[in-house]
Amino acid sequence: MDDQTRTEIEAAAFRRLRKHLMEDREDVQNIDLMNLAGFCRNCLSRWYQEAANERGIEMTKEEAREVYYGMPYDDWKAKNQTEADDAKKAAFDVAFRENVGKDG
């Protein structure tokens, strides 16, 4: 497989993952994703930002989140995010340290 085709397939897979998380399963909470898989929608938006920055495209965390979420992050949270219980928050603290690091 040539590099261009691989890149196109990888991009299509990313778009499908985004659609799944943003449209098909918007009920799944970010904290549950992080606790189970070690990443969440915010991680995906951060990776998008990092990829843009690596290519000389200036993008803030807020801009990347708006691109990924399709709306301001605070709007998405108000529409979809529920309060997590103490056990989920404790598990998140561990998952975040292990997968993202102390500085985020």
VENUR-V122231 format. One line per field, one symbol per residue. ss: DSSP state (@ for helix, = for strand, . for the rest). psi: psi as a letter, one per 20 degrees, with the letter a starting at -180 (. if undefined). A space follows every 10 residues. Layout:
# VENUR-V122231
ss=???
psi=???
This chain:
# VENUR-V122231
ss=..@@@@@@@@ @@@@@@@@@@ @@@@.....@ @@@@@@@... @@@@@@@@@@ @@@@...... @@@@@@@@@. ..@@@@@@@@ .....@@@@@ @@@@@@@@@. ....
psi=prggggghgg ghgghhgggg hhghlihpqg hggghgijra hhgghghggg gghhjjoppr ggggghggij rpghggghhh prpqrhghgg hggghgghhh rhi.
